[in-house]
């Protein structure tokens, strides 16, 4: 469970410092320009606007407040204290039971797999394989360009109606009498990746604390989705990029990792296996009486069409004049409120899946700065730290758009 935060702060993991009489934590000047504050002082241009931040999806520890522009070496990825997986040539840490640096052989405290993983061969744990900001922006522009399955302007007509300020997002007032989606060309949903994606959405119980149990058909639907998205230029470009960066040695390894990180089950509540990255991000969950996750426009449209979702307002509309665009919204999902939920509008399933995967693999637990159609965009991901798969790899806890230019 993430600690409860002061009422005027959203998305901060640790609220150990006391609050003043306004409910604002006394953390000193380090947060004076934080985009997480409800009423921040003026910032220099260009300014980042927070889009989708909630205490349910906040950073698991204060390290997320580090400069998001810091380049993260590959040794940060998928680390496990008892293994050298993702830890080769890391800085010595006395708290680890074994080590993977160049002097561990001298001191006789190497992890058992040091020789296999950290020998002279080139592996993705080498600091030389760190992915730069420029490379992330370049691959995201490529993914944006090759997404031929995205909606065209004629395919979606929005009725966004009333925009509110960030200070009003918690008011739970329905300011929009009409649905958000005025028209959607549902021929989009017959495309293979859309159809495979939609088949997955109803395979989950939205309330955390209830274990997920999949039938053979539902498990096969996960395989079909991965197979269909891997046929697209979007995912082919992503895989090519990650292989070139020494993250994966084969497409089979890549797909298997995607399956685990997105569909592997873990426990957010009291029962084992009640959640997954895919369920949280794309289908949505309810925990402690409020909506968590739910960052997908197709899911939003289908639930709104069935009368299960009531669009209240939006507090951000992205700068793109074609799809995909970004919208940050407030809505009621069959009795439960979402204070700020950011979604791509009009994107293909493979586009979102690719960008979130890219950011989780290269910037886990950090802001991931991308570029789409010449406009900057940031995605935040968080790892699920309580359980792992494979040799210390972490599941996706969440992924969502957090900022863009005003």
Secondary structure, DSSP 8 states (H G I E B T S, - for coil): ------TTB-S-S---S-B-TTS-B--GGGGTT-TTBTT-----SS-B---S--TTSS-SSGGGGS-TTS---GGGTT--TTS-TTTTT----TTSSSB-STTHHHHT-B-TTHHHHSSSS--TTSGGG---HHHHHHHHHHHHHH-TTS--GGGEEE----B--GGGTTS------S-SEEEE-GGGGGSHHHHHHHHHHTSS-SBTTS-----HHHHHHHHHHHHHHHTSHHHHHHHHHHHHTTS-SSHHHHHHHHHHHHH--B-SSSSTT-B-HHIIIII-EEETTEEE----HHHHHHHHHTT-EEEEEEEEE-S-SSSSEEEEEEEEETTEEEEEEEEEES--HHHHHHHHHHHHHHSTTSEEEEEETTEEEEEEEEEEEEEEETTTEEEEEEEEEEEEB-
